[in-house]
C-alpha cells in the first residue's frame, strides 16, 4: 500500500465527511500525483502532491500561501488535520 493510500484511509476514518479526489489527467502518462482534500464545512481545499504517492509530500491549501513538506504518513496526517480544521 502506498503512503497516499494510508493517508486517505486514515483521514476517511478520522473524518468521513472529507472528500478526496485524485487529479484527472488529460493524457496517459501525465503526472496525476495530486490529491484534493475538501471538508464540506470549509471553502478551502488542501492539495497533497507526490508523483509516486509516497513520502515526502508537498501539502498546500488555498487558505494560506504556506507550503508544507511531510516526510511520513504520520506527519502528513497531522498537517492535514490542521489544514482541514479537524478536531484533535
FENQUITA-V963473 format. One record per backbone hydrogen bond with DSSP energy under -1.0 kcal/mol. CO is the residue of the C=O (numbers start at 0). NH is the residue of the N-H. If there is no record, write none. Layout:
co->CO nh->NH
co->CO nh->NH
//
This chain:
co->1 nh->5
co->2 nh->6
co->3 nh->7
co->4 nh->8
co->5 nh->9
co->6 nh->10
co->7 nh->11
co->8 nh->12
co->9 nh->13
co->10 nh->14
co->14 nh->17
co->18 nh->37
co->20 nh->35
co->26 nh->29
co->31 nh->33
co->32 nh->49
co->33 nh->22
co->34 nh->47
co->35 nh->20
co->36 nh->45
co->37 nh->18
co->38 nh->41
co->44 nh->61
co->45 nh->36
co->46 nh->59
co->47 nh->34
co->48 nh->57
co->52 nh->3
co->56 nh->69
co->57 nh->48
co->58 nh->67
co->59 nh->46
co->67 nh->58
co->69 nh->56
co->71 nh->75
co->72 nh->76
co->73 nh->77
co->74 nh->78
co->75 nh->79
co->76 nh->80
co->77 nh->81
co->78 nh->82
co->79 nh->83
co->80 nh->85
//
